Amino acid sequence: MGEKGTEAIILSDRLTGPDRMALPSLISAGAVHQHLLKTKQRPKAAIFSEAGDCKEVHDYATIFGFGCDGVCPYMAYEALCKLNADGLVEAKSKQEYSDDEIMTNYRKAVGKGLLKVMSKMGISTLQSYKGAQVFEAVGLADEIVSRCFTGTTTRIQGTDFEALYRDLERLHHIGYPDNSNSPILVQNDGQLHYRDGGEAHLNTPGGMANLQVSSLLQYYVFIGFKLV
């Protein structure tokens, strides 16, 4: 790559369609970064990702941490512009925001979030943070870690490439159903807040109820022992 005069590699999932599945941007950027390191070409070419799956600060923190030089979150931009067009973005004054202002504010928010992440690790510049791999993998098989995140600590095995492909296949089928007349609905799998039947986290309603009952029982036991 660098030997042929290529100074930048752009990874994009914009061509995703009914017959093309998108690879997670973190997986693709990490794999290319590790390949360039192993072939001693990393200093010769920058890696840029045109990623539709980068939305939150954590998405940027991981993709930069595993070697990406720059990200264009086109899907986040399009979603923000659509919200602005629908009048769902509240402005502090009566004057409405333009799309450029919306995207600028989004970039500022992401930048401040990244700065907060880096400051907790004692890192002050993105150049020092990029490719530092200051993470621990949880629930990823060695075959993924060794190829895309080489050297990253992983104590709990889990998803391998086959399982990853099955998840991508399922999500792709939701986005591009066989029946083109059926509506495409954005699904909430519970990653951000609880949804019945969605992804389970620590703070589920049932878990909180059990915690309250347990605390109450411990209180009564303590009072009982104290009275005796």
C-alpha positions as CSV (number, residue, x, y, z in Angstrom):
1,M,0.0,0.0,0.0
2,G,2.5,2.6,1.2
3,E,5.0,1.1,-1.2
4,K,2.7,1.9,-4.2
5,G,2.3,5.6,-3.1
6,T,-1.0,5.2,-1.3
7,E,-1.1,7.7,1.6
8,A,-4.6,6.9,2.9
9,I,-7.0,4.0,3.1
10,I,-10.7,4.8,3.3
11,L,-13.0,2.1,4.6
12,S,-16.7,2.7,3.8
13,D,-19.9,0.9,4.3
14,R,-22.0,3.3,2.1
15,L,-22.5,0.6,-0.5
16,T,-24.5,-1.5,1.9
17,G,-27.7,-2.8,0.2
18,P,-29.9,-5.8,-0.3
19,D,-27.0,-7.9,-1.6
20,R,-24.2,-6.4,0.5
21,M,-23.8,-6.6,4.2
22,A,-21.9,-4.0,6.2
23,L,-18.9,-5.1,8.3
24,P,-18.7,-3.4,11.7
25,S,-16.3,-0.4,11.3
26,L,-14.3,-1.3,14.4
27,I,-13.6,-4.8,13.0
28,S,-12.6,-3.5,9.6
29,A,-10.4,-0.6,11.0
30,G,-8.8,-2.9,13.6
31,A,-8.0,-5.6,11.0
32,V,-6.4,-3.2,8.5
33,H,-4.5,-1.5,11.3
34,Q,-3.0,-4.8,12.5
35,H,-2.2,-5.9,8.9
36,L,-0.3,-2.7,8.3
37,L,1.6,-3.1,11.6
38,K,2.6,-6.7,10.7
39,T,3.7,-5.7,7.2
40,K,5.6,-2.6,8.6
41,Q,3.6,-0.2,6.5
42,R,1.5,1.5,9.2
43,P,3.5,4.8,9.2
44,K,3.1,5.1,5.4
45,A,-0.7,5.3,5.2
46,A,-3.6,6.8,7.3
47,I,-6.8,4.9,7.9
48,F,-10.1,6.7,7.6
49,S,-13.5,5.1,8.1
50,E,-16.8,6.3,6.6
51,A,-18.9,4.5,9.2
52,G,-22.7,4.3,9.5
53,D,-22.4,2.6,12.9
54,C,-20.5,5.3,14.7
55,K,-22.9,7.2,16.9
56,E,-21.9,7.5,20.5
57,V,-18.7,8.6,22.2
58,H,-17.8,4.9,23.0
59,D,-17.9,4.1,19.3
60,Y,-15.3,6.8,18.5
61,A,-13.3,5.9,21.6
62,T,-12.8,2.3,20.5
63,I,-12.3,2.9,16.8
64,F,-9.6,5.6,17.5
65,G,-8.1,3.4,20.2
66,F,-7.7,0.6,17.8
67,G,-5.9,2.6,15.1
68,C,-8.3,4.6,13.0
69,D,-7.1,8.1,12.1
70,G,-10.4,9.7,11.2
71,V,-14.1,9.0,11.1
72,C,-17.0,10.3,9.0
73,P,-20.2,9.3,10.8
74,Y,-22.5,10.0,7.8
75,M,-25.5,8.1,9.2
76,A,-25.4,10.1,12.4
77,Y,-25.3,13.3,10.3
78,E,-28.2,12.2,8.2
79,A,-30.2,11.2,11.3
80,L,-29.5,14.6,13.0
81,C,-30.5,16.5,9.8
82,K,-33.7,14.4,9.6
83,L,-34.6,15.3,13.2
84,N,-33.9,18.9,12.5
85,A,-36.1,18.9,9.4
86,D,-38.9,17.3,11.4
87,G,-38.7,20.0,14.1
88,L,-37.5,17.6,16.8
89,V,-34.4,19.6,17.7
90,E,-35.1,22.2,20.4
91,A,-33.1,25.4,20.1
92,K,-32.3,27.6,23.1
93,S,-33.7,30.6,21.3
94,K,-36.6,30.9,18.9
95,Q,-34.2,30.8,15.9
96,E,-33.9,27.4,14.5
97,Y,-30.5,25.6,14.0
98,S,-29.2,25.0,10.5
99,D,-28.0,21.5,9.5
100,D,-24.4,22.7,9.6
101,E,-24.8,24.0,13.2
102,I,-26.4,20.7,14.2
103,M,-23.5,18.7,12.9
104,T,-20.9,21.2,14.4
105,N,-22.6,20.8,17.8
106,Y,-22.5,17.0,17.4
107,R,-18.8,17.0,16.6
108,K,-18.1,19.3,19.6
109,A,-20.1,17.0,21.9
110,V,-18.2,13.9,20.6
111,G,-14.9,15.7,21.0
112,K,-15.6,16.7,24.6
113,G,-16.7,13.1,25.3
114,L,-13.4,11.8,23.9
115,L,-11.4,14.3,25.9
116,K,-13.2,13.1,29.1
117,V,-12.4,9.4,28.2
118,M,-8.7,10.2,27.5
119,S,-8.3,12.4,30.6
120,K,-9.4,9.5,32.9
121,M,-6.4,7.5,31.4
122,G,-4.0,10.4,31.8
123,I,-3.8,10.9,28.0
124,S,-3.9,14.5,26.7
125,T,-3.8,14.2,22.9
126,L,-5.6,12.1,20.4
127,Q,-2.2,11.3,18.7
128,S,-1.1,9.5,21.9
129,Y,-4.5,7.8,22.3
130,K,-4.8,6.5,18.7
131,G,-3.9,2.9,18.5
132,A,-3.0,2.6,22.2
133,Q,-5.6,-0.2,22.7
134,V,-6.3,0.8,26.3
135,F,-9.2,-1.6,26.4
136,E,-10.0,-5.2,27.5
137,A,-12.1,-7.3,25.3
138,V,-15.1,-9.0,26.9
139,G,-17.0,-11.8,25.1
140,L,-14.8,-12.0,22.0
141,A,-13.1,-15.2,20.8
142,D,-9.4,-15.3,20.4
143,E,-9.7,-15.6,16.6
144,I,-11.3,-12.1,16.4
145,V,-8.9,-10.5,19.0
146,S,-5.8,-12.0,17.4
147,R,-6.7,-10.7,13.9
148,C,-8.4,-7.4,14.6
149,F,-7.2,-6.3,18.1
150,T,-3.8,-8.1,18.5
151,G,-2.4,-7.8,22.0
152,T,-5.7,-6.8,23.6
153,T,-6.4,-8.6,26.9
154,T,-9.3,-11.0,26.7
155,R,-10.2,-13.2,29.7
156,I,-13.8,-14.2,28.7
157,Q,-14.2,-16.0,25.4
158,G,-17.4,-15.6,23.4
159,T,-18.3,-14.4,19.9
160,D,-16.3,-15.8,17.0
161,F,-16.4,-14.9,13.3
162,E,-19.2,-17.3,12.6
163,A,-21.4,-16.0,15.4
164,L,-20.6,-12.4,14.3
165,Y,-21.6,-13.2,10.8
166,R,-24.9,-14.7,12.0
167,D,-25.7,-11.5,13.9
168,L,-24.8,-9.4,10.9
169,E,-27.0,-11.6,8.7
170,R,-29.9,-11.2,11.1
171,L,-29.6,-7.4,11.3
172,H,-29.2,-7.2,7.5
173,H,-32.4,-9.2,7.0
174,I,-34.2,-6.7,9.3
175,G,-33.0,-3.8,7.3
176,Y,-33.6,-5.4,3.9
177,P,-36.5,-7.8,4.4
178,D,-37.5,-10.3,1.7
179,N,-40.9,-8.6,1.3
180,S,-40.1,-5.1,0.0
181,N,-43.6,-3.9,0.8
182,S,-43.2,-4.5,4.6
183,P,-42.3,-1.4,6.6
184,I,-38.8,-1.1,8.0
185,L,-39.0,-0.3,11.7
186,V,-36.1,0.8,13.9
187,Q,-35.9,-1.7,16.7
188,N,-34.8,-0.9,20.2
189,D,-32.9,-3.9,21.6
190,G,-32.5,-2.4,25.1
191,Q,-28.9,-1.3,24.8
192,L,-29.7,2.2,26.1
193,H,-32.7,1.6,28.3
194,Y,-34.8,-1.4,29.3
195,R,-37.1,-3.0,26.8
196,D,-39.2,-6.0,27.5
197,G,-37.7,-8.9,25.6
198,G,-34.6,-6.9,24.7
199,E,-31.0,-7.1,25.8
200,A,-30.8,-7.6,29.6
201,H,-28.5,-5.5,31.7
202,L,-27.9,-5.2,35.5
203,N,-30.6,-2.7,36.2
204,T,-33.7,-4.6,35.0
205,P,-37.0,-4.1,36.8
206,G,-36.9,-7.6,38.1
207,G,-33.3,-7.2,39.3
208,M,-34.1,-3.9,41.1
209,A,-37.2,-5.5,42.8
210,N,-35.1,-8.4,44.0
211,L,-32.4,-6.0,45.3
212,Q,-35.1,-4.1,47.3
213,V,-36.5,-7.3,48.7
214,S,-33.1,-8.5,49.7
215,S,-32.1,-5.2,51.3
216,L,-35.4,-5.2,53.2
217,L,-34.9,-8.7,54.5
218,Q,-31.3,-7.9,55.6
219,Y,-32.6,-4.9,57.4
220,Y,-35.2,-7.0,59.3
221,V,-32.7,-9.6,60.1
222,F,-30.3,-6.9,61.5
223,I,-33.1,-5.4,63.6
224,G,-34.1,-8.8,64.9
225,F,-30.6,-9.7,66.0
226,K,-30.2,-6.3,67.6
227,L,-33.5,-6.7,69.5
228,V,-32.4,-10.2,70.7
